[in-house]
Amino acid sequence: PLRIWRSEPLDEMIGAPPGTLELRPDGTVSVACGEGALRLREVQRPGGKPLSASNWAAGVRLKPGERLGL
């Protein structure tokens, strides 16, 4: 589970199934949605403190194509 505290919509499509995470070269994290995508800004894991999405991604070591909830 992941609580999303701050995010912003992206106009571009990621071209992946909903829930697919993408770590971008600039260090930001995006998640594919049914239509479009969200850039994650601040997230929180259960029992943890809110973190920037880039710090969270570095800590969980995202793999290409990884999806939320799976």
C-alpha positions in Angstrom: 0.0 0.0 0.0 1.1 3.5 -0.7 -0.7 6.8 0.3 -0.3 9.5 -2.2 -0.2 12.9 -0.5 0.8 15.1 -3.4 0.7 14.5 -7.2 0.0 16.4 -10.4 -1.6 15.2 -13.7 0.6 14.7 -16.7 -0.7 15.4 -20.2 1.4 12.6 -21.7 0.6 8.9 -21.8 3.1 6.5 -20.3 1.9 3.7 -22.6 1.6 1.1 -19.9 -1.1 -0.6 -17.9 -2.7 1.4 -15.0 -0.6 1.3 -11.9 2.7 0.9 -13.7 5.5 3.1 -12.2 8.1 4.9 -14.2 11.2 6.4 -12.7 12.3 9.2 -15.0 15.8 10.3 -15.7 15.2 13.6 -13.8 14.4 11.5 -10.6 10.7 12.0 -10.7 8.2 9.2 -10.4 5.1 8.8 -12.6 2.3 6.2 -12.4 0.1 5.3 -15.4 -3.6 5.8 -15.0 -6.6 4.6 -17.0 -6.3 7.9 -19.0 -3.0 9.8 -18.7 -0.6 9.6 -15.8 0.2 11.2 -12.5 3.6 12.6 -11.4 4.0 11.6 -7.7 5.4 14.3 -5.5 4.9 13.0 -1.9 4.0 9.5 -0.7 3.8 7.6 2.5 4.3 3.9 3.2 2.3 2.2 6.0 3.8 3.2 9.4 6.2 5.6 7.8 6.6 9.3 7.4 5.7 11.2 4.2 8.6 11.2 1.8 9.3 12.8 -1.6 8.4 10.3 -4.3 12.0 10.3 -5.5 13.4 9.4 -2.0 10.7 6.6 -1.8 11.6 5.3 -5.2 15.3 5.2 -4.3 14.5 3.3 -1.1 12.3 0.6 -2.6 14.6 0.2 -5.7 11.9 0.3 -8.4 12.3 -2.1 -11.2 11.2 -1.3 -14.8 7.5 -2.1 -15.3 6.8 -2.5 -11.6 3.1 -1.9 -10.7 1.4 -0.6 -7.6 -0.8 -3.2 -5.9 1.0 -6.2 -7.4 
